[in-house]
């Protein structure tokens, strides 16, 4: 008898939204970028590059190497670590092209389970933020880790980072524990440590020999600046950490359906790197063997051509700016309505998601009475807001907060 | 120690010791042992002889010696790139519905009872290996969880060298072989195959090639399938069928999928891993599919939810590019005709090469039996050469075969045919 697996909340939300007949319904649970018209957006630079690829006669039609397109791997790593990264210059940076950010996390997790902290040590604690993207747990548990635990992160009362709690968990956890860190635009809270706070985090992690596994799904998309969004990762590298960074190009390239990810590995030296990659290749071989080429080609061509690269940066800024605009407008409208409570967190948070701080009853009110769909956790996707629906949403939030306690 | 230029903090980064001051994290990581196939490929790559010939590749090679894109596929890709209705959205974890519907139909036949009675689940996967991996993971929860089934899984001898690792990665440790290729007979030895399966414990999984067996090219006949399915049913074994190069064996989608349809028509539950890389020339696009045929419709939803859960922790969702191409072709009768024409050309070329090679060996008076060359179909064939002879070919003649003596027929062309035939002849006649 095959047991039924538990359904995933966000997909049920989408289903309910789709079935709703209300004309002014709003979906604040979508996981992808939407334009102000509420439509998905093919980045203009991506359209351009797709044409280039389709008309290129010299393309190689073989299976990709198991580790992926070499030019993709190196240009993707450069984008997160910086062109002048000393780690790259010291030849101790390598990468594996993976099936999206999930694939990169998977390969990293499988490697760590086999070769980190002794061999096949499934008891090494894996720490994920409380809360975190729901799939983090699943990826590490299915890789065989028996002990996936939360580290304190979100302070619901102050609606911000629980730094003391976070540092406390870093100080008290077993040595060699693995910490999954969000590089920027924390999902689902939108709350990132400041640069000073990152320094404190890094200091403890280095001292206590903890492993840093970054999840970078929003580089460029969060602030509009690639450098700014990669600051934490680059800081850790310059501090001397050996670490992994799982990169996704789904959001910042709008390539959700081509599964473009990269697992960047920063090793101690070139020899170690070689060993690590050779083992990762074996893991990939029995997972998907050869990754798909289309998305990786699009990213590579864009990143390695100065003109296309600038155009891409502009496209990314367009997305980031629309989100920032929605944030500031939502906050302004709530303040203008005199909605009780503080709403600074909406503009303090960054990236696609925002933890509004509404309680479950208020969330239910929004969904059932106002046909505005958001997660029970009160997480909303700013991309679901448009100039056309923002008034309705602001008024509805006002109603929910004033009517429902 | 501060690093000028790279340090994000102008005041310099103070570190505890030198870079990577703690013990390197992965010192225990040895270089992965190199598989025989990889060693072969590196040897080939390092070989600077102009005359080297690689007969160990996995793709279909054109007469020009390169994998190529079907003309129709190129056209469709151009069409799709200007299609305004295609949006960049996350596909479902189970893939594009139109694709899984078509992939299921080509394996089972449109009017399959199993489809009509809704006992079928199709999952799009990023390639063939991924389909096998997903199937292996599903098997773990197929049987009663409390019994914690962990094998055994039976693989043909020989088989793709990554198969064992895939099942083991899914937590199934017990991997056994069943006798398949017999060197002397230059074909399948059914008696010994049956012997091995007769002694398999109940609920063992048997991995069987539906057509164009890799790497030998030797396939079971329909009457042999009848015997095997009887055994599978009576011994309560579970068939996991492999269909990586559908249509490239007989030139016909349906004929190549006959074993899948046969098992389904007998009411068997089964898994079938499919790939569209070869028959569409879409190697770089990772277009795979896992077909699950269930005993009852009532288990469809549970199996689907388990598949969804497993996929989420492996790759979350598949990539869509290649799947769109395949769906477009399979859904349009004009495209289908054009596609079948190109596939037929591929199949005929392989058959021709087999015939010519056999003839050359006969004319050279090469010892051994070579009828199997033309009796088999598909991209691969087993020459029956032993380890020493295979090494002779690579070391002395720069002709690279797979370690077991199998080769990729499509890599033979008019420029290297004579040299290859001579080399095989020398391998078998020189005193080694």
Interface residues (C-beta under 8 A of the other chain):
Chain A: X1 X2 X3 X4 X5 X7 X8 X31 X32 X39 X40 X41 X42 X46 X50 X51 X54 X55 X59 X60 X61 X62 X63 X64 X82 X84 X85 X86 X98 X99 X100 X101 X102 X103 X106 X110 X115 X116 X118 X119 X135 X138 X139 X141 X142 X143 X195 X199 X206 X207 X209 X211 X231 X234 X235 X238 X239 X240 X242 X250 X254 X255 X256 X257 X258 X259 X267 X268 X269 X272 X274 X275 X276 X278 X279 X281 X282 X283 X285 X286 X287 X288 X289 X290 X291 X292 X293 X294 X295
Chain B: X3 X5 X6 X7 X8 X9 X13 X15 X16 X17 X18 X19 X20 X21 X22 X24 X25 X26 X27 X28 X29 X30 X31 X32 X58 X59 X66 X67 X68 X69 X77 X78 X81 X87 X88 X89 X90 X91 X125 X126 X127 X128 X129 X130 X133 X141 X142 X144 X145 X162 X165 X166 X168 X169 X277 X281 X283 X284 X285 X286 X299 X301 X302 X303 X305 X306 X308 X309 X310 X312 X313 X314 X315 X316 X317 X318 X319 X320 X321 X322
